[in-house]
Structure formats: structure tokens, C-alpha cells
Amino acid sequence: MIFERYGGWVLLHLLSEWVIRIGLAVRIPARRSPEATRTWLLLALLLPWPALILDALIGRPTYPGWRRERYAGLSAWTTLQARHVATTAVLSRPPRASQPSGWAPTLPRKTR
């Protein structure tokens, strides 16, 4: 009965909801904790239009500029550290302290 009266609009609405659901399922998991991803996906599956609006308003986690700059410099630092580790000789055990050959610890004698 609804398809006879509003056939094209109902089909358009259903298709648009599925396009939103699939699009948000691809977009949402990036840079989120598992709990936040689960919540967003549940909202997208149950209420796709409100989820789309909320995602457009508050959905993308962004980082402050100082943090992005710090992360960009991290790659160069890790490369430098990896080169240092690769060129440094690794000792199998630490060197022993130099001790005289006849050296032994002296313990106090117990007197009666």
C-alpha cells in the first residue's frame, strides 16, 4: 500500500539509508577506540540520518597542531634510533669488575 502511494520516495529513502550505513561503516573506525567505534556503528545502523548529521558535526577526531608536528618529527627520530641500534655492538654479558686474584670477602667471626 505504501509502495503504491509513495513508491519512488520510499525506495529512495531506503537506498539512501543503506548508502549512509555503508559509508559510515567505512569512515567511522578510523582513529577511534573500540568502544567509540561500536557506539558510532550502532547509531549508524539504527538511525542512519541522525548518525550522518552527528558525524558531520562532531564525528572526526582531530589532534591539535602541536601534536601533529610532534608526530611528524617522530618518524625521523625512530629512523635515527634504528640506525644507532643497527650499528652498535651488542654485548652478550656485561663486563666483570676487576678484582684481585686472591680477593675474597671477609666475614666477621662470631665470638662466644
C-alpha positions in Angstrom: 0.0 0.0 0.0 2.8 2.4 0.9 4.7 1.5 -2.3 1.7 2.2 -4.4 1.2 5.6 -2.9 4.8 6.8 -2.3 6.7 4.1 -4.3 9.6 6.2 -5.6 10.2 8.1 -2.4 10.2 5.1 -0.1 12.7 3.3 -2.3 14.8 6.4 -2.5 14.7 6.7 1.3 15.7 3.0 1.9 18.5 3.3 -0.6 19.8 6.5 0.9 19.8 4.9 4.4 21.9 1.9 3.1 24.3 4.2 1.3 24.7 6.2 4.6 25.2 3.0 6.6 27.8 1.6 4.3 29.6 4.9 4.0 29.7 5.4 7.8 30.8 1.8 8.3 33.9 2.6 6.2 34.5 6.1 7.7 33.8 5.6 11.4 36.5 3.1 12.6 39.5 5.4 11.8 41.3 6.7 14.9 38.7 5.6 17.5 38.7 3.3 20.4 36.8 0.0 20.0 34.1 1.3 22.4 33.6 4.5 20.5 33.6 2.7 17.1 31.0 0.2 18.4 28.7 3.1 19.6 29.0 5.0 16.4 28.3 1.9 14.2 25.3 1.0 16.3 23.9 4.5 15.9 24.6 4.4 12.2 22.8 1.1 11.8 19.8 2.1 13.8 19.4 5.8 12.9 21.5 6.5 9.8 20.3 10.1 9.1 20.9 11.4 12.6 24.2 9.5 12.7 25.3 11.2 9.5 24.4 14.6 10.9 26.2 13.9 14.2 29.3 12.5 12.4 29.4 15.7 10.3 29.2 17.9 13.4 31.3 16.1 16.0 32.4 12.8 14.4 36.0 13.3 13.2 38.6 13.1 16.0 41.3 15.7 15.2 44.5 16.4 17.0 46.0 19.9 17.9 48.6 21.3 15.7 51.5 20.8 18.2 50.6 17.1 18.4 50.6 16.7 14.6 54.0 18.4 14.4 55.4 16.2 17.1 54.2 13.1 15.3 55.7 14.3 12.1 59.1 14.6 13.8 58.7 11.2 15.4 59.4 9.4 12.1 62.8 11.0 11.7 63.7 10.2 15.4 62.7 6.5 15.1 64.8 6.2 11.9 67.8 7.7 13.7 67.4 5.3 16.6 67.0 2.3 14.4 70.3 3.2 12.6 72.0 3.6 16.0 70.8 0.2 17.2 71.9 -1.5 14.0 75.4 -0.1 14.1 76.0 -0.6 17.9 77.7 -3.8 19.0 75.7 -5.7 21.4 77.4 -7.4 24.3 76.4 -10.9 25.3 77.0 -10.2 29.0 78.2 -7.2 31.0 81.9 -6.9 31.7 83.1 -8.2 35.1 84.5 -5.8 37.6 88.3 -6.0 38.0 89.0 -7.9 41.2 92.4 -9.0 42.7 93.1 -12.7 42.1 93.2 -13.6 45.8 90.4 -11.4 46.8 87.6 -12.9 48.9 85.1 -11.1 51.1 85.9 -11.3 54.7 83.1 -12.0 57.0 83.2 -11.1 60.7 83.8 -14.1 63.0 81.3 -14.9 65.6 82.8 -14.8 69.1 81.4 -16.5 72.1 
